Structure formats: C-alpha cells, structure tokens
Amino acid sequence: MKKLIAAGILILFCAGVAAGLSCSQGTSAKTTNAMTAGKPELNLKLAMRKLWEEHIAYTRNYITSALANTEDTATIAQRLLSNQNDIGNALKTYYGDAAGKRLTALLRQHVSIIIEIMKVASINNNESLNKANKRWHANAQEIAVFLNEVNPNWPTKNMAEILHEHLNLTAGQIVSRLKKDWIADIGCYDRGHDHIIMLADTLTDGIIKQFPDKFK
C-alpha cells in the first residue's frame, strides 16, 4: 500500500512539475519575443549565447555522468554532439552551407575528443590522456584559424586564446571531480560559464561588424 501511495505521489509530482515547466517556458518565450521584436542585434546575441550555454551545460552533464558511469551518458553525448550541428547551422546564414558544415565537423571533433578524454581519465591512462589533450588543443587552434578565414574580425590569436581557455576550464572540471574537490569543480564551471558568454558575444560582435546591413 505504501508503495502504491508513493508511486501515486510521484506521478502527481511529475505531472505538476511538467505543467509548471510548460507554463513557465511559454511565458518566457512570449516575453522574449516581445522584447526582441525589431532588434536583430539582440536576437543574434541571445541566440548565440543560448547555443554556447547549451554547449557548456551538456558538456558538464556529460562529464558528471561519464565519471559516475550512469545510464544517461550515451544519450547526453548525442545531445552534446547535436549542439555542434546547431552552432554550425547558425553560421550558415552568414557564411554558407560549406562553412557551416566545416565548423560543425570541427566542433564535433572537439566533443569527440572530450568523450575520449573521459574514457582514458577514468582509468588513469596518462599517456593516452596527454595525447588526447594535445589533439584537443590542436583542434582548438584549427577552429580559430577557420573562424579568422571566414571573418577577419575574429583574429586567429585572439580566438585561439579564448578557445584554449575554454578547454582549460573544462579540464579543470574534470580534474576537480576526479579529486572530489566539489568547490573547485563549481568554481571552474562558473568561470567557464562567464567565459563562454564572452566567446558567444565575440562571435556576435564579429558578425555584426562584417554584415552591418543585416542589422540596420
């Protein structure tokens, strides 16, 4: 009987939460649409921030689940990979299909290396970890070069510094969680969150400078 009551409470609770989320999301979407109507610069900034915030959020979810070896790990990895498709598709509007696909491929490689790093980190394979880390940073450099090729407002040196720091802050979360240093882990994520917003805004500013007529 107690189990049935508990199950009933759980069902009601989940239904209530689902309803609450549905109402909250609907209100938020209407408010955002009203606030940003006729403001293409703000629309781009919000969209770019959302894409990159999803990137670090699902990266963190993946790190947490992979280290705990939970059943959702593979599902989160797929969601993280699809986020890279979304980021590449966002740039197709300005740089064409080929450029969008190229960025997607580079970002999916970035995520694939994270997945590899998590596998070798969990078994303390330092040699494989060092090799993966080098490829991770080489990939970041390749992304920086690509971004500069499509937009001179994104200097290679500046973009490389931003991307390498993103990797460092992500690695900081992995190391902190392996050490069970939860305060350091949270600190790395918080700094990484601020950093990724800066990256998103840098991309937005570069697009606006390159295509001013689209934002009149």
Secondary structure, DSSP 8 states (H G I E B T S, - for coil): -HHHHHHHHHHHHHHHHHHHHHHHHHHHHHHHHHHHTT-HHHHHHHHHHHHHHHHHHHHHHHHHHHHHT-TTHHHHHHHHHHHHHHHHHHHHHHHHHHHHHHHHHHHHHHHHHHHHHHHHHTTT-HHHHHHHHHHHHHHHHHHHHHHHHH-TTS-HHHHHHHHHHHHHHHHHHHHHHHTT-HHHHHHHHHHHHHHHHHHHHHHHHHHHHH-GGGG-
